Amino acid sequence: MKTLRTAFHNRLTVAGGVVVAILIVVAVAAPMLAPYDYAELDAARVLEAPSPAHILGTDGLGRDVLSRMIYGARVSLLVGFVSAGLASVIGVALGAVAGYFGGRVDTLIMRLVDVMLCFPTFFLILAVIAYLDSSIWNIMVVIGVTSWMGVCRLVRAEFLALKKRDFMVAAEGLGVRPLWIILRHGLPNAMAPVFVAFILGVAGAILTESSLSFLGIGVQPPDPSWGNMLTEGKATIEVAWWLSVFPGCAILLTVLGYNLLGEGLRDVLDPRLRNR
Amino acid sequence: MTSYLVRRVFGLIPLLIGITFVSFFVIQLAPGSPVDVATDLNPKASAEVRERLQKTFGLDQPLHVQYGQWLGRISRGDFGRSFAPHNRQVAEMIREALPITLLLNVMSLCLIMGIGIPIGVLSATRQYSVPDRITTVFVFIGFAMPGFWFALLCMLLFGVELGWLPISGLQSLDYDMLTLPQKILDRARHLILPVGIAGLTGLAGISRYMRSSMLEVVRQDYVTTARAKGLDERTVIYNHALRNALLPVITILGLSLPALIGGSVIFETIFAIPGMGRLFYDAVLSRDYPLVMGVLVISAVLTLLGNLLADVSYALADPRLRRR
């Protein structure tokens, strides 16, 4: 029974990994895979249902939905990795400093975390975007800057525990500079949960980006994003179901893939959770 | 208990100051001065209007003075006036929209708890059974489901294809002509989709959390003791395990408040509900800065109060916490 359970679990993790790998390949090889140019208009073939020529149909301007979704994978990959990467960098830096130095610095940083957690993240992101232009770079930065708190708490907890370990005390005793202790001795031992949080963060960032783009304040047309394709889907919901269904499936599958991979890795990397 | 409460309330003060600090920092992000932005929207703005705005924002003062003045104003509930043509008080607009959002969120929360907790308990008590596997699959899908897409699909199915439910607003056009029972029915029909969808998307987290909390508790010594006393399994699970497993869920409910309030932007926009989320979205689109700042501060303060409520309920439920 136990091996069966592990197999079930691993299968899901592997499935998540496969989805993520396919998405990366699709995003990188988008120009080779897309049957049409994502911006190619075809006035004669507006809102056509799926057919052999356009496997997932066409949109209101006669553009091929499949091709736009393939290019949309680039947006989600870029936003996911840059936003989650930025969040991880901020979270690791502040968390390591807070956990290692403790005292007043720690109190200050943790209070900042508490304050940031009070803001409904979506409100904070929208408020910042109200002041900036909604370019893809701004959105990535804003998502990153508003989602580092989880990583920060994780890393701080790791460092609180690590600080008391012999090798850290030894390094300190030898007079190694604090920055070097954090980078060389602390971080490598604290990276496993950060990696898991990063993968789950990619999923979160993709969801946020698609919601923003759906609301018309994320990636702007004519650049294709799964979220802004759904905006058009909503407008034509009564005549063109394929515009509302396929891009949503892409978001669901992508986020599911990253979540499965992340959760699976967590179980592998953290033996404390293995027997749950 | 009183001293715990007093300590908790005093602990809020630095957080409140932090909230205003972050909000004020966001104001400073605006390119150029807020006066330029405000008058850009209205090219006809006269020098007099510019001066009035300059004075409203206190822009001739150094930053820390500006912050102090702003803090003083919002502590009196004065968030300034909206940039929109009607030029209404921001505080008044929020007061109108807030009850709607609160009502929707409280109803969604009830739904989340009412369904999520039993599902979590069921999954935990029959770990790795078929129902547990099925709920696990649904939980993973729930985590990955974009709320707005789920709303779109439900609108397509129940509103467009089947025509069972209205897909926008809070009441029908002929609402005023209905009798009281009809009015209640009308309201309920309009609330089913937004509340149901917000609830279902929040379900995944709570049921997952309840499951792991329950799994942890059933491994505790006092549960083994209860079993060893010969109590039947139902009493063990519902009287001994469930009570303790519910404790951490209180905190999680408090922590999920920001996500719920944030999600109201999406649901209220899709279903055209005139709540805080919709108000905020419109304010962002029209760059109505006083309104944006007002809603931002209020939503954060609400979250803070929600967390305080969760902490106090936790302390009421768990005596160990009070004595600390």
Chai-1 contact restraints between the chains, C-beta under 6 A:
chainA,res_idxA,chainB,res_idxB,connection_type,confidence,min_distance_angstrom,max_distance_angstrom,comment,restraint_id
A,R111,B,P14,contact,1.0,0.0,6.0,A-B,restraint_1
A,D114,B,L15,contact,1.0,0.0,6.0,A-B,restraint_2
A,V115,B,L15,contact,1.0,0.0,6.0,A-B,restraint_3
A,V115,B,G18,contact,1.0,0.0,6.0,A-B,restraint_4
A,V115,B,I19,contact,1.0,0.0,6.0,A-B,restraint_5
A,V115,B,V22,contact,1.0,0.0,6.0,A-B,restraint_6
A,C118,B,I19,contact,1.0,0.0,6.0,A-B,restraint_7
A,C118,B,A300,contact,1.0,0.0,6.0,A-B,restraint_8
A,C118,B,T303,contact,1.0,0.0,6.0,A-B,restraint_9
A,C118,B,L304,contact,1.0,0.0,6.0,A-B,restraint_10
A,F119,B,A300,contact,1.0,0.0,6.0,A-B,restraint_11
A,P120,B,P258,contact,1.0,0.0,6.0,A-B,restraint_12
A,P120,B,I261,contact,1.0,0.0,6.0,A-B,restraint_13
A,P120,B,G262,contact,1.0,0.0,6.0,A-B,restraint_14
A,P120,B,S299,contact,1.0,0.0,6.0,A-B,restraint_15
A,T121,B,G262,contact,1.0,0.0,6.0,A-B,restraint_16
A,F122,B,G262,contact,1.0,0.0,6.0,A-B,restraint_17
A,F122,B,V265,contact,1.0,0.0,6.0,A-B,restraint_18
A,F123,B,G262,contact,1.0,0.0,6.0,A-B,restraint_19
A,F123,B,L296,contact,1.0,0.0,6.0,A-B,restraint_20
A,F123,B,S299,contact,1.0,0.0,6.0,A-B,restraint_21
A,L126,B,V284,contact,1.0,0.0,6.0,A-B,restraint_22
A,A127,B,V26,contact,1.0,0.0,6.0,A-B,restraint_23
A,A127,B,V292,contact,1.0,0.0,6.0,A-B,restraint_24
A,A127,B,L296,contact,1.0,0.0,6.0,A-B,restraint_25
A,V128,B,V26,contact,1.0,0.0,6.0,A-B,restraint_26
A,A130,B,V284,contact,1.0,0.0,6.0,A-B,restraint_27
A,A130,B,R287,contact,1.0,0.0,6.0,A-B,restraint_28
A,A130,B,V292,contact,1.0,0.0,6.0,A-B,restraint_29
A,Y131,B,L29,contact,1.0,0.0,6.0,A-B,restraint_30
A,Y131,B,A30,contact,1.0,0.0,6.0,A-B,restraint_31
A,L207,B,P146,contact,1.0,0.0,6.0,A-B,restraint_32
A,S210,B,P146,contact,1.0,0.0,6.0,A-B,restraint_33
A,S211,B,F148,contact,1.0,0.0,6.0,A-B,restraint_34
A,S211,B,I266,contact,1.0,0.0,6.0,A-B,restraint_35
A,F214,B,F148,contact,1.0,0.0,6.0,A-B,restraint_36
A,K234,B,L152,contact,1.0,0.0,6.0,A-B,restraint_37
A,I237,B,L156,contact,1.0,0.0,6.0,A-B,restraint_38
A,E238,B,V160,contact,1.0,0.0,6.0,A-B,restraint_39
A,S244,B,L152,contact,1.0,0.0,6.0,A-B,restraint_40
A,G248,B,W149,contact,1.0,0.0,6.0,A-B,restraint_41
A,I251,B,P146,contact,1.0,0.0,6.0,A-B,restraint_42
A,L252,B,A144,contact,1.0,0.0,6.0,A-B,restraint_43
A,L252,B,M145,contact,1.0,0.0,6.0,A-B,restraint_44
A,V255,B,A144,contact,1.0,0.0,6.0,A-B,restraint_45
A,L256,B,A144,contact,1.0,0.0,6.0,A-B,restraint_46
A,N259,B,F143,contact,1.0,0.0,6.0,A-B,restraint_47
A,N259,B,A144,contact,1.0,0.0,6.0,A-B,restraint_48
